[in-house]
Every structure is written in structure tokens, then in C-alpha cells.
Amino acid sequence: MVQVDEFAARHDVPVRRLQRRLLEYVGVGPKWVIRRYRLQEAVEQAAGGPPNWAGLAADLGYSDQAHLVRDFTAVAGVSPAAYARSVL
């Protein structure tokens, strides 16, 4: 799941209602939840050994590998490759 409108459509909920419900019950918006899900998946893949980062970025819905690296580094404080080396 990579887009808010895709998630809302899959669950037959208007986007705005989804936004309000997540903010009310979880405290964050749907984009934040989707971003965390994608990054968690990247962490799990990296823990199993260095993956093909470009392929992983595409699988997770990032526009390119650089987008994944920027997002991951902003959240984790280290690049995905540095993280993968640290967990091996």
C-alpha cells in the first residue's frame, strides 16, 4: 500500500474520513502510517542481508532508490546500507 487514496478505496472509506479517524485514534495521518510501514519493510529486508536497494525501492513504491535512501536516512539517522552493515 503506497497511496492514501488507494488505501481508502480498498477499505471503502472516503480519504477525509480515513484522515480524521487515524488522527483521532492513532494520532497521526495516513501518509505517516504508510511511510512507517514502508520503512519498516526496508528495515526487515536490510536485516536479512543487503538487498537490491533499487528493486526494494520500486517494490515499496518509492520513485527511485534515492528517494528510499533519503526517507530512510531522515528517520533512522543512517543510510540503509550503513544500517544493513550494522545488523550483520
C-alpha positions in Angstrom: 0.0 0.0 0.0 1.7 3.2 -1.1 -1.0 5.9 -1.5 -3.7 7.2 0.8 -6.4 7.2 -1.8 -5.5 3.5 -2.7 -5.8 2.5 1.0 -9.1 4.4 1.4 -10.6 2.9 -1.8 -9.5 -0.6 -0.7 -11.4 -0.2 2.6 -14.3 1.7 1.0 -13.8 4.8 3.1 -13.5 8.4 1.9 -10.0 9.8 2.2 -11.0 12.6 4.5 -12.8 10.2 6.9 -9.7 8.0 6.9 -7.5 11.0 7.8 -9.8 12.1 10.6 -10.1 8.6 12.1 -6.4 7.9 12.1 -5.8 11.3 13.7 -8.4 10.6 16.3 -7.5 7.0 17.2 -3.8 6.8 16.3 -2.6 10.5 16.5 -1.1 10.6 13.0 -2.2 10.8 9.5 -2.4 8.1 6.8 0.7 9.3 5.0 2.7 8.9 8.2 1.4 5.4 8.7 2.2 4.3 5.1 5.7 5.9 5.3 6.4 4.0 8.5 5.1 0.7 7.0 7.4 1.1 4.0 10.4 2.0 6.1 9.7 -1.0 8.5 9.7 -3.3 5.5 13.0 -1.8 4.3 14.5 -2.4 7.8 13.3 -6.0 7.7 14.8 -6.6 4.3 18.1 -5.0 5.3 18.3 -7.2 8.4 18.3 -10.3 6.2 21.4 -9.0 4.3 22.0 -6.2 1.9 19.1 -6.3 -0.6 18.9 -4.9 -4.1 18.1 -1.4 -2.9 16.8 -0.2 -6.3 14.5 -3.2 -6.5 13.4 -2.8 -2.9 12.6 0.9 -3.5 10.5 0.0 -6.5 8.7 -2.8 -4.6 7.9 -0.3 -1.8 6.5 2.3 -4.1 9.4 4.8 -4.0 10.0 6.8 -7.1 13.7 5.7 -7.1 16.4 4.4 -4.9 17.5 7.9 -3.8 14.0 8.6 -2.5 14.2 5.5 -0.3 17.7 6.4 0.9 16.6 10.0 1.8 13.4 8.8 3.6 15.3 6.0 5.5 18.2 8.3 6.5 15.8 11.0 7.7 14.1 8.6 10.0 16.9 6.3 11.1 19.8 8.7 11.1 21.9 6.4 8.9 21.7 5.2 5.3 20.1 1.9 4.6 23.4 0.4 3.6 25.0 1.6 6.9 22.1 0.1 8.8 22.4 -3.2 6.9 26.1 -3.4 7.8 25.4 -2.7 11.4 22.9 -5.5 11.9 25.0 -8.2 10.2 
